[in-house]
Amino acid sequence: MAVSRGVFFDTSILVAGMVDLGESSRSPLALLDAVADQAVEEPMTAWHCCLEFFSVTTRLPEEYRLSADHALRLLREEVLPRFAVHGLAPERREPFLVSAAAEGAYGGRIYDAHIAEIAHQAAARIVVSDNHRHFASLRRHGVQVLTSGELAARPEVWGRD
């Protein structure tokens, strides 16, 4: 049995799932393998996460760093054909900024707030991130926020009920 629809993958999972960072990559690698095996129905991410993936992987420490060509190839081969890639609708941009300002999402927190809003607008039921506390605000909308280890431990990902 495949995981139900509505699973949204944050940048942290894309990076650790496609760049072997050691122990911290174990669960993200397993999840992206499940995506490749179509055990996760219609996985989602954000265009913003694709941009972050490219940015982060091309500036990692030298032993992990990808060339721009390699990062682009991974996005083209592993993300774009397998994930529904969402963005914030134009009519939602200004209301998002107003809300973010009112909630104190400033500095770098605005980026995670943006990804969270995209996940919410895409009707995500689960957001998987190894920076899960950055997405805690989604819980008020009934969205589960799980680490890669928590999602990987769910039997329905692997077809074991």
C-alpha positions in Angstrom: 0.0 0.0 0.0 1.3 3.4 -0.9 1.3 6.4 1.5 -1.7 8.5 0.9 -1.5 11.6 -1.2 -0.5 14.9 0.4 3.1 14.3 1.5 5.2 17.5 1.0 9.0 17.2 1.1 11.1 20.1 2.4 14.5 21.1 1.2 16.3 19.3 4.1 14.9 16.0 2.8 15.8 16.6 -0.8 19.4 17.6 0.1 20.1 14.7 2.5 18.3 12.3 0.3 20.4 13.1 -2.8 23.7 13.9 -1.2 25.1 11.2 1.2 25.9 13.2 4.3 26.4 10.1 6.4 24.0 9.0 9.2 21.8 12.0 8.8 21.0 10.9 5.2 19.8 7.4 6.1 16.1 8.2 6.5 15.9 10.9 3.7 17.6 8.4 1.3 15.0 5.8 2.2 12.2 8.2 1.6 13.5 9.3 -1.8 13.9 5.7 -2.7 10.3 5.2 -1.8 9.4 8.1 -4.0 11.4 6.6 -6.9 9.6 3.3 -6.3 6.2 5.1 -6.4 5.5 4.1 -2.8 4.5 7.7 -2.1 1.6 8.8 -4.2 2.1 12.2 -5.9 4.8 13.6 -3.6 5.0 17.3 -3.4 7.6 20.0 -2.9 8.0 23.7 -3.6 9.8 25.5 -6.4 11.4 27.4 -3.6 12.8 24.0 -2.3 14.2 23.3 -5.7 16.0 26.6 -5.6 17.3 26.0 -2.1 18.5 22.5 -3.1 20.5 24.0 -5.9 21.9 26.8 -3.6 22.7 24.5 -0.7 24.3 21.6 -2.7 26.5 23.9 -4.7 28.0 25.5 -1.6 28.3 22.5 0.8 31.7 21.7 2.2 34.0 20.6 -0.6 33.7 16.8 0.2 29.9 17.0 -0.4 29.6 19.9 -2.8 28.0 19.3 -6.1 28.8 21.1 -9.3 26.1 23.3 -10.8 25.7 20.8 -13.6 25.3 17.9 -11.2 22.8 19.7 -9.0 20.8 20.6 -12.1 20.9 17.0 -13.3 19.6 15.7 -10.0 16.7 18.2 -10.1 15.9 17.3 -13.7 16.1 13.5 -13.1 15.0 13.0 -9.5 12.7 15.9 -8.5 11.0 17.5 -11.5 9.6 14.2 -13.0 8.6 12.7 -9.7 7.2 15.5 -7.6 4.4 18.0 -8.0 6.3 21.2 -7.7 4.2 24.0 -6.2 4.5 27.8 -5.8 2.5 30.5 -4.2 -0.3 31.8 -6.4 0.1 35.5 -7.3 -3.0 36.5 -5.4 -1.7 34.9 -2.2 1.7 36.6 -2.2 0.7 39.9 -0.6 -1.6 38.4 2.0 1.2 36.0 2.8 3.6 38.9 3.4 1.1 40.7 5.5 0.5 37.6 7.6 4.2 36.8 7.9 4.9 40.3 9.1 2.1 40.2 11.7 3.4 36.8 13.0 7.0 38.0 13.2 8.5 35.8 10.4 11.4 38.0 9.5 15.0 37.4 8.5 15.6 33.9 7.3 12.4 32.6 8.9 10.5 34.1 6.0 11.7 31.4 3.7 10.4 28.5 5.9 7.2 30.5 6.4 6.9 30.7 2.6 7.5 27.0 2.1 4.9 26.3 4.9 2.3 28.5 3.1 3.0 26.7 -0.2 2.5 23.3 1.5 -0.7 24.6 3.1 -2.1 26.0 -0.2 -1.1 22.7 -1.9 -3.3 20.8 0.6 -0.4 18.9 2.1 -1.5 16.5 4.8 2.1 15.7 5.9 5.1 17.9 5.7 8.4 16.0 6.1 11.4 18.1 7.2 14.4 17.5 9.4 13.9 21.1 10.5 10.3 20.2 11.6 10.1 23.0 14.2 10.3 25.5 11.4 6.9 24.2 10.2 5.1 23.8 13.5 2.7 26.6 12.5 1.1 24.1 10.1 -0.3 22.0 12.9 -3.0 24.6 13.5 -4.3 23.8 10.0 -4.3 20.0 10.8 -1.1 19.3 8.8 1.2 16.7 10.4 4.9 17.7 10.5 7.2 14.7 10.7 10.9 14.2 10.5 12.3 11.9 7.9 12.8 9.2 10.5 9.2 9.5 11.7 7.8 9.2 8.2 10.3 6.4 7.2 9.1 4.4 10.3 5.5 4.4 9.1 4.7 0.9 7.8 2.5 2.2 5.0 5.5 3.8 3.3 7.0 0.3 2.8 3.8 -1.6 2.1 3.9 -3.4 5.4 0.6 -3.1 7.3 
